[in-house]
């Protein structure tokens, strides 16, 4: 259901959810649309593989930092103004990426592009918390996972298609065009979702207090760290699979993109089902299922790094890893944000910062052995999933007993 504080106009209620879903495209598309062209970019700019992968890392770190900045600002000044600034900056920096003459300038431009792109992600999550409650909130985060994750998986597919008609510079022009379309949609559709009366006060001191409040909550911390480690595995896979599938298994950019098409279908299906399962079955059980599925996929990649395996084993392992992350995201996001409607932007910023920050650290690690070894990818993803499982134990009460079903907490908060 929609929160009663949402603006009453019918067009707003009908179109806002669609726009919020579109805003989640910013980060994932920025990160991986050009991945099929990454080997060509590496050659054209005369860069080492590990240095070229820093263009991915820079974007991820920017996405993390951008959310950390935009979330608290949106709690204080409202969602709409901060969002418009972010979109305009995104368009400008996408064009800067397109004309970068060196890999060093491209890395810097990608960082700034990530800063701008992070605004859309954090505003989508926070505005959703502004206008939804109860089971509708869980379903919304399920759809958010599907669209955001779908963009991350479909990005290489679309990039492979575009790479057949343009080079990597043209791909960044395409990103600028996407930003322009979203800017128009935002100007037409998005109305402020956070009334002045509900905005935070106190400036930087209040922000630090809010951070301390969130980080002292075991459930929030466990959910956020779980997502951070799982997204580290996801982004390591998105960064490393390009070289694994093209350089080791010899797939063309289009073949690589088609292989990822399977993952896009899996991410869509499992993200949707996870939202339903978390609402109707068990939030904790859905989260545990996601960790298990991702763990099986990571183990498959580790085996592939230790011994020669057919291509289908690697593709299935990647499918399971991505699907596991999709399953975990709706319940973990709900656990992280449900208790804090008054500082949803700040809570969302910490969640996004950890997701993309951990991903930014993990992404370059898969290239430490060069472009002809799967082992680093297998090791990084396996360790990350194990750490995600350990982090989820924070959600369990200190005395060893099971915490009350999070669905009960959601019902209580929604009734307030």
Beta strands, then each sheet from edge to edge (+ up, - down):
end
